[in-house]
Amino acid sequence: MMQILHAIEDLQRLRGPLFLAIGVFDGVHRGHQAVISTSAQHAHAANGTPVVVTFDPHPAKILRPNDAPHLLSATQHKVALIRALDVAHLLVIPFNRDFAATAPEDFVTRLVENAKPLREICVGHEWSFGKNRAGNLELLQKLGRQFHFDVVGIPPVRVKGDVVSSTAI
C-alpha cells in the first residue's frame, strides 16, 4: 500500500535514511522508471526508505499556462503508474506561484531539514528546479557536498538509439 504525503514536512514521519527520486514524471516513461528504480535499489541496499517526489499540477501549467505541453498523464494516472512500480511512499508537492518562487537552495534546504537524514537525491540528467529553473544537476551536487548527501544523475535512457523523454513521446 503506497502512502501519499502532501508536504515536505511529512518526510519527518518516515524512517531514515531517506532516498528521494525527484521529478515531474509526466508519463512515468522508461527514463522516469530508471530514476525511481535506481533510487529504490540504493535505498534498499542501505536499509533506507525510498520516496518518490513529484509535483501537482505540472509546473508548466502554472508557469506557462498558455504554452504548457499536453500532458501524458493526469496526476491520478501518474500516481497509479508510480504505485505500479511498488513504491511505498510518494510525496506530491502542491505546485503554485509561491512554490515556484522558491530558490533552488531553499528547496534543497527544506528537504535536508525534513528528511532525517537525507542520504541521496536521484534525478534525471537534465533536471532543473527552483525559481526560474536556476537549479540543475551541478548545483544539486554542490548542495550534496555541503549537506552531506549523495546525488545521482541518471543518464538518458535510449530506445533504438532515441532518447526517451516526455517531449519526444
N, C-alpha and C positions, 0 to 999 in steps of 0.2 A: 504494500500500500504506500503510495507516494504522498509525502507531506508537503503541502504548498505553503510557503512563507510569503508574506506581503510587505515586509520591511527589513532593511539591512539589520536593524536592531534584533530581529528574530534569530539571527545567527548565534546570538549568545546562548540560546537554549540547546544548541547542538553540541555533541561531544567532539572535542578537537582531537588531533589537529584537523583543520578543515582544508579541503582541496576544492577550489572553485573553478568551474568551467564557465566562462562568461562570454555571452554573445547575444545577438538578436535572434539567431537561429531560425530565421524565416524558412520554412520548408523542412527543417531538420534533415537536410541532404547529407550525402556521404562525408563532405568536408566537416559539417557540424558534428556528425556522428564520431568522426575521428577526434575532435576536440573533447567531446563528452566522454568517450570510452577511454582515451588516454588519461584524463583526469581521474576517472573512476579506478582504472588499473593502478595508478600511482597511490591513490588513497587506500585501496585495499592492501597493497604491498606494505604500507606504513601503518596499518591498523587505524587509519584515519576515516573521516567522514566526507564522502564526495557530495558536492552541492552544485546543481546547475543554476546559473544566474542569468535571467533574461529580463526583458522589458515589455511593458504593455501600456499603451499601444506601441506599435513600431515607431521608433524615433522620427522617421521621415514624416509620419502623419502629423506630428506636432511641429517639426522644424520647417518642413516644406509641404504644407497641405495641398497646394495646387500642383506640386511636382512629385508627389510621393509615388514610389513604384507600386505596381499592382502586387499585392502580397500573395505568396504561395500558400500560406495557411493562416487562418484566423487564430487568435490566441487560444481558443478552446481546442482547436485541432492541433496546434503546436504542443499544448500541454499533453494531449493524448499521444502524440508521436514521441515525446520525451518519456512519458510513462512507459511506453512500449520498450524503451531501452533499459528498463529495470533500474530506474533512478529512484532513490529513496527520498531525496529532498530537492525541491525546486523553489528558488526564490524568484518571484515575479515582482520586479521593482516598478511601481507606477511611474510612467514617463510623462512628465508635464513640463511646462515652461520653467518652473522653478528648478526642477531636477536638471533640465538641460543647461542651466546657467552654472552648474557645479564645475569648479575647476577639476581637472583630472587628478591632481594631487589630493584634493579634498575627498573625492570619491574613494580613492585607494585608502586614505587615512581612515575613513569611516569603516571600510571593510576590515582593516587591520584592528581597529578598536573593538569591533564586534565579533570577530572570529577568534576564538580562544583556543589555541593560537591559529593564525593563518599560516599554512605550510606552503601552499602553492596556488598560483593562478595560471590557468591554461586558456589560451585564446588562439584564434586563427592568426596567421602571419600578418595580415593586413588590418587587424582590428584597430579601430580608433575610438576614443572615448573622451568624455568631458566636454566642457564648454568649447564650442567651435571645433570640435573633434581634435583638440590640441594634443590629446594623449595618444601615444602609439606604443608599439612593442618596445622600442628603445627606452622611452620614458618609464614604462612599466618595469623593465629590467633594472633601471636606476633605482626606482622606488623599492623594488625587491631587495636590492643590496642594502638600501637604507633601513628597511623594516624587517630584514632577515626572513624573507620568503622566496621560494623558487618561482621562476617564471618559465613557462613552456609555450613557445610559439609553434603551432602546428603548421608545417609547410603545406603548400597547395596539394589537394587530392586531385589526381588526374584519372579520367576515364577515356581510354582510346586517345591519349595524348592531349585531351582538352581539360582545362582546369574546371572543376566543379564549383559553381557559385550560384547564389540565388539569382543574380542578374542574368547569368547565362541560361539558367533554367527558364 
